[in-house]
């Protein structure tokens, strides 16, 4: 192959790659528009259902969906379906605030499924009414901070870490150094402050007796039946009971259609991210951050 032929072949390959990239981009746009067009109905009054599943983190897709639900006049009420052991304290806080904004516009009822603990329970108390199954794991009202520590392992294999920092509490606790009492005290103070905030949130949303407060302070978990007895939830049952409450207490017609919001779009975007090797912002990372999570 001479130089001219090689040059022409390279041009042909570049045009071919460009053409396929354009086709792939158009296919992606069509797929996104298809999902979005199916995501939200344009006619008819209805009840929205939004699922909170798995570990709760900062999630812009979720927050946008809840904001749209709050502003959609054709949605008469929201059922929040929760199956979560908790998550980051910031992610749980943002979710709570997003749900409270929905509740300012329309009735919100939480249906707790297998588990709604810690940050999952924080989401539930944003609702006007909470329903759980008799054996739903709930409670775990508390905060935890965790960090790995490998300094003993490094000592055994003869590795030392040079560390120069501006102050003794900078980047503490460190996985490479023994934990100092000062670092533990600082972490404990931060955990205690967040825990008190969480506890205040629960007491402001639920009419708890002093006995109930004593039972939840240690961060323990309860069955749905136990949670009802101490007023952590309002009733036992499932989604049909949520619909019955909306009808009897908020005047929502019982035959209103229930339509899922958020999850289809989120799952599509996650699949897209996996296919194209993009980083998904909702994946939790190992850190020394605060978590409101059931253990």
C-alpha positions in Angstrom: 0.0 0.0 0.0 1.5 3.3 -1.1 1.3 6.6 0.9 -1.7 7.9 -0.9 -3.7 4.7 -0.5 -2.8 4.6 3.2 -3.9 8.2 3.7 -7.3 7.5 1.9 -7.8 4.3 4.1 -7.3 6.4 7.3 -9.8 9.0 6.1 -12.3 6.2 5.4 -11.8 4.7 8.9 -12.2 8.1 10.5 -15.5 8.8 8.6 -16.7 5.3 9.5 -16.0 5.8 13.2 -17.6 9.3 13.2 -20.7 7.9 11.5 -21.1 5.1 14.1 -20.6 7.6 16.9 -23.4 9.8 15.5 -25.7 6.8 15.1 -25.0 5.7 18.7 -25.6 9.3 20.0 -28.9 9.5 18.2 -30.0 6.0 19.5 -29.2 7.2 23.0 -31.2 10.4 22.6 -34.2 8.4 21.2 -34.0 5.9 24.1 -33.9 8.7 26.7 -36.8 10.6 25.1 -38.8 7.3 25.0 -38.2 6.7 28.7 -39.0 10.2 29.7 -42.2 10.2 27.6 -43.3 7.1 29.4 -42.3 8.3 32.8 -44.9 10.8 33.6 -48.5 10.6 32.5 -49.9 13.9 31.0 -53.6 13.4 31.8 -55.8 12.4 34.6 -55.6 12.9 38.4 -53.6 10.1 40.1 -51.5 9.0 43.1 -47.7 8.9 42.7 -45.6 6.1 44.1 -41.9 6.7 44.7 -39.6 3.9 45.9 -36.7 4.4 48.3 -34.6 1.3 47.9 -31.2 0.4 49.3 -28.6 2.7 50.7 -29.6 6.3 50.7 -27.0 8.8 49.3 -27.1 12.2 47.8 -29.1 11.6 44.6 -29.9 14.4 42.2 -32.1 12.3 40.0 -34.3 11.4 43.0 -34.4 15.0 44.2 -35.5 16.2 40.8 -38.2 13.6 40.6 -39.6 14.5 44.0 -39.5 18.2 43.1 -41.5 17.4 39.9 -44.0 15.4 42.0 -44.5 18.4 44.4 -45.2 20.7 41.5 -47.4 18.4 39.5 -51.1 19.4 40.0 -52.4 16.2 38.5 -50.7 14.2 41.4 -53.2 14.2 44.3 -51.0 12.4 46.8 -47.7 10.5 47.2 -47.0 7.0 48.5 -43.4 6.6 49.5 -42.4 2.9 49.4 -39.4 2.4 51.6 -37.1 -0.6 51.9 -33.8 0.9 53.1 -31.3 0.2 56.0 -30.3 3.9 55.9 -27.3 5.7 54.3 -25.2 8.8 54.6 -26.5 11.4 57.0 -26.4 14.1 54.4 -28.2 12.0 51.8 -30.9 11.1 54.4 -31.2 14.8 55.3 -31.7 15.9 51.7 -34.2 13.1 51.1 -36.2 14.1 54.3 -36.2 17.8 53.2 -37.3 16.8 49.6 -40.2 14.7 51.0 -41.3 17.5 53.4 -41.5 19.9 50.4 -43.8 17.4 48.7 -45.9 17.2 51.9 -46.3 21.0 51.8 -48.2 20.6 48.5 -50.1 17.3 48.9 -50.6 14.3 51.3 -47.7 12.0 51.7 -48.0 8.5 53.2 -45.0 6.2 53.9 -45.3 2.4 53.4 -42.3 0.7 55.1 -41.5 -2.8 53.6 -38.7 -5.1 54.8 -36.6 -2.5 56.6 -36.9 1.2 57.2 -34.1 1.9 59.7 -32.0 4.9 60.5 -31.9 7.0 57.3 -34.8 4.9 56.0 -36.8 5.8 59.0 -35.8 9.4 58.6 -37.5 9.3 55.2 -40.6 7.8 56.7 -41.1 10.5 59.3 -41.2 13.1 56.5 -44.6 11.6 55.6 -48.0 12.6 57.2 -48.8 8.9 58.0 -46.5 5.9 58.4 -47.6 2.3 57.7 -45.4 -0.8 58.2 -45.8 -4.6 58.2 -45.8 -6.4 61.5 -42.3 -7.6 61.0 -40.8 -4.6 59.3 -37.4 -3.7 60.9 -37.5 -0.1 61.9 -35.8 2.3 64.3 -32.0 2.3 64.6 -32.3 6.0 65.3 -28.6 6.9 65.5 -25.5 7.9 63.7 -22.2 6.1 63.1 -18.8 7.1 61.8 -16.4 4.4 60.6 -12.9 4.5 59.2 -10.5 1.6 58.4 -7.2 1.5 60.3 -4.2 -0.5 59.0 -1.3 0.9 60.9 -0.6 -2.5 62.7 -0.4 -4.2 59.3 1.9 -1.6 57.9 4.2 -2.0 60.9 4.4 -5.7 60.4 5.4 -5.4 56.8 7.8 -2.6 57.4 6.0 0.3 55.7 5.9 3.7 57.3 3.9 6.7 56.2 5.4 10.2 56.1 2.8 12.6 57.2 3.0 16.4 57.3 -0.1 18.3 58.3 -1.3 21.7 59.5 -2.8 20.5 62.8 -3.2 17.4 65.0 -6.8 16.8 64.0 -6.3 17.2 60.2 -7.4 14.0 58.4 -8.1 12.2 61.6 -8.7 9.4 62.2 -6.1 8.2 59.7 -5.9 4.6 58.4 -2.1 4.9 58.6 -1.6 6.1 62.2 -2.8 5.0 65.7 -6.0 6.7 66.6 -5.4 9.4 69.2 -7.8 10.2 72.1 -8.1 13.7 70.7 -9.2 12.3 67.3 -11.7 10.0 69.0 -13.1 12.8 71.1 -13.6 15.0 68.0 -15.3 12.2 66.1 -17.6 11.5 69.1 -18.5 15.2 69.3 -19.5 15.2 65.7 -21.5 12.0 65.9 -23.3 13.2 69.0 -24.2 16.5 67.4 -25.7 14.7 64.3 -27.4 12.2 66.6 -29.1 15.0 68.6 -30.2 16.6 65.4 -31.7 13.2 64.2 -33.4 12.6 67.6 -34.9 16.2 67.6 -36.2 15.5 64.1 -38.0 12.3 65.3 -39.5 14.0 68.4 -40.7 16.9 66.4 -42.5 14.6 63.9 -43.8 11.9 66.3 -45.7 12.3 69.6 -43.4 10.1 71.7 -43.8 9.4 75.4 -40.8 9.6 77.7 -40.8 5.8 77.9 -40.6 5.6 74.1 -37.8 8.1 74.0 -35.9 6.0 76.5 -36.4 3.0 74.3 -35.1 4.6 71.1 -32.1 6.5 72.5 -29.8 3.5 72.3 -30.3 3.1 68.5 -32.0 -0.3 68.8 -34.4 -1.7 66.2 -38.0 -2.8 66.5 -40.6 -4.9 64.6 -43.5 -3.0 63.1 -45.7 -4.2 65.9 -43.3 -2.8 68.6 -42.9 0.4 66.6 -46.6 0.9 66.5 -46.8 0.4 70.3 -44.4 3.2 71.0 -45.8 5.5 68.2 -42.9 5.3 65.8 -45.4 4.3 63.1 -49.2 4.9 62.9 -50.6 1.6 61.6 -49.8 -1.9 60.4 -50.5 -2.9 56.8 -49.4 -2.2 53.2 -50.2 0.0 50.3 -53.9 -0.8 50.3 -54.0 0.6 53.8 -52.2 3.7 52.6 -54.8 4.2 49.9 -57.6 3.7 52.5 -56.0 6.3 54.8 -55.7 8.8 51.9 -59.4 8.2 51.2 -60.7 8.5 54.7 -58.4 11.1 56.1 -57.5 13.3 53.1 -60.5 12.8 50.8 -58.6 11.1 47.9 -60.8 8.9 45.7 -59.9 5.3 46.4 -60.0 4.3 42.7 -57.3 6.7 41.7 -54.6 5.1 39.6 -51.2 4.7 41.3 -48.3 5.5 39.0 -44.6 4.9 39.7 -42.3 7.9 39.4 -38.5 8.2 39.3 -37.3 4.6 39.3 -37.7 3.8 35.6 -35.7 6.9 34.7 -33.1 6.2 37.4 -32.6 2.6 36.4 -32.3 3.6 32.8 -29.6 6.2 33.6 -27.8 3.7 35.8 -27.8 1.1 33.0 -26.6 3.8 30.6 -23.7 4.6 32.9 -22.7 1.0 33.2 -22.8 0.4 29.5 -20.7 3.5 28.7 -18.3 3.1 31.7 -19.4 6.3 33.4 -19.1 6.9 37.1 -22.4 6.8 38.9 -22.8 9.5 41.5 -25.1 7.4 43.7 -22.6 4.7 44.5 -21.3 5.0 48.0 -17.6 5.3 48.5 -15.4 4.3 51.4 -14.9 7.3 53.5 -14.8 8.6 57.1 -18.1 10.3 56.7 -21.1 10.1 59.0 -23.8 7.5 58.2 -27.3 7.0 59.4 -27.4 3.3 58.7 -28.7 0.1 60.3 -26.0 -2.3 61.3 
